Amino acid sequence: MIDLEFDKNHIWHPYSSLINPAPVYPITRAEGVRIYLEDGRGLIDGMSSWWSTLHGYNVPELNAAMQSQMEKMSHVMFGGLTHEPAVELCKKLVALTPEPLQKVFLADSGSVSVEVAIKMALQYWHSQGRPEKSRLLALRNGYHGDTFGAMATCDPITGMHHLFANQLTQHLFAPAPTPKFDEPCSAQDTAELQQLIEQHHQNLAGVILEPIIQGAGGMRFYSPDYLKRVRELCDQYDLLLIADEIATGFGRSGKLFACEHAGISPDILTLGKALTGGTMTLAATLCTDKVAKGICSGEAGVFMHGPTFMGNPMACAVANASIELLLARDWQQQVNNIEQQLQQELAPLKHAGGVADVRVLGAIGVVEMKQPVDNRTLQQSLIEHGVWLRPFGKLVYTMPPYVISEEDLSRLTAAMVETLGDME
Ligand SMILES: *Cc1c(COP(=O)(O)O)cnc(C)c1O
């Protein structure tokens, strides 16, 4: 038996309390779209373990890639050495992402890839003889990670910036985009953003945002026109655009990368979460030739970053296998099917008393309640319905593995409809 008492008393979980710990459920194995509780019950995973397990769990192709790489070399330092899995992965990333993105930095986690992106932007302007361009413009409701550099770009309220006020870089924040995904974006919608840029561009290194989908900061979907406008403003005022596609990358939004909805390319792109199909931690920061040349022609002569486990061969090998599997299967069709089914099956909740909004984009379904829900009770009752979701605040949402069957997805949506439908 998993020692839950020890867990409760000694182990931090994400955003957890050790005074009043929320329950954690013991999991012993996972297979397909199901995670299995110690008592044998299988739960349909509606979270893809935080956007990552696109192909489900215990996937033979991914297991094989890890096994065969492990037998050759599970790790080797990346300073002064290189290897096939890393080269192969970077080739794929350069080929799949928008054309101007040509250079790849392999990082250990999403937050680190954001740190790397920010450092690239700062080092770039330093090299251009403009070190005063050192602040960023971010969006309210944004989320970019938990390390200090990344946290400073997260929504100041949900990110509790006041707790760390003296330690965080004071960046600028524009309002969260208001035009919805299928709406045009008027001049009014970007007025405040534009004003901030006009006022501060001399001191701004760039704009950082999650393209099209704001994830952990509110599960909001916004207009591709807004993103186009940001790109134009960045060009006009000499700002680098950092697109954080850690959550949206690899098809989740219905395009391989969410930037494609707007037909734009950022100067710097971060990827993570689904990169290894949810098997190992790995992330990447890509940038353009211009940014890379700028950085390397400056005072330092090199890009000043290099984690110990950079380019881990096992992680790169399984990332390669995951991307190959994604492209070999018809991910576009899978995501479209999930989108349609979510739209249909969550629609009844639009009329439920406690529900403020139901929205679907790609393989993401969001139910926004009028009031914050009691997460512990709701989670328990979802588990009784055989599904795993992790609601937060007013948001109950799902982004299932792309391989989920129509039947399992129906079970998932039925559980949402049954548990949320009667709430006031
Ligand atoms: C999850 C996430 C991060 C942080 O990634 P970690 O791997 O948790 O450090 C950064 N940005 C976005 C958009 C994310 O969704």
Ligand as a Chemical Component Dictionary entry (heavy atoms), coordinates in Angstrom:
data_LIG
# 
_chem_comp.id                   LIG 
_chem_comp.type                 NON-POLYMER 
_chem_comp.pdbx_formal_charge   0 
_chem_comp.three_letter_code    LIG 
# 
loop_
_chem_comp_atom.comp_id 
_chem_comp_atom.atom_id 
_chem_comp_atom.alt_atom_id 
_chem_comp_atom.type_symbol 
_chem_comp_atom.charge 
_chem_comp_atom.model_Cartn_x 
_chem_comp_atom.model_Cartn_y 
_chem_comp_atom.model_Cartn_z 
_chem_comp_atom.pdbx_ordinal 
LIG C1 C1 C 0 2.794 24.567 -17.828 1  
LIG C2 C2 C 0 3.196 25.828 -18.468 2  
LIG C3 C3 C 0 4.453 26.420 -18.196 3  
LIG C4 C4 C 0 5.422 25.820 -17.196 4  
LIG O1 O1 O 0 5.891 24.573 -17.550 5  
LIG P1 P1 P 0 6.494 23.603 -16.428 6  
LIG O2 O2 O 0 6.959 22.403 -17.191 7  
LIG O3 O3 O 0 5.368 23.309 -15.476 8  
LIG O4 O4 O 0 7.610 24.319 -15.768 9  
LIG C5 C5 C 0 4.774 27.579 -18.852 10 
LIG N1 N1 N 0 3.914 28.154 -19.733 11 
LIG C6 C6 C 0 2.720 27.617 -20.022 12 
LIG C7 C7 C 0 1.839 28.272 -21.026 13 
LIG C8 C8 C 0 2.306 26.446 -19.385 14 
LIG O5 O5 O 0 1.108 25.930 -19.666 15 
# 
loop_
_chem_comp_bond.comp_id 
_chem_comp_bond.atom_id_1 
_chem_comp_bond.atom_id_2 
_chem_comp_bond.value_order 
_chem_comp_bond.pdbx_ordinal 
LIG C1 C2 SING 1  
LIG C2 C3 SING 2  
LIG C2 C8 DOUB 3  
LIG C3 C4 SING 4  
LIG C3 C5 DOUB 5  
LIG C4 O1 SING 6  
LIG O1 P1 SING 7  
LIG P1 O2 DOUB 8  
LIG P1 O3 SING 9  
LIG P1 O4 SING 10 
LIG C5 N1 SING 11 
LIG N1 C6 DOUB 12 
LIG C6 C7 SING 13 
LIG C6 C8 SING 14 
LIG C8 O5 SING 15 
# 
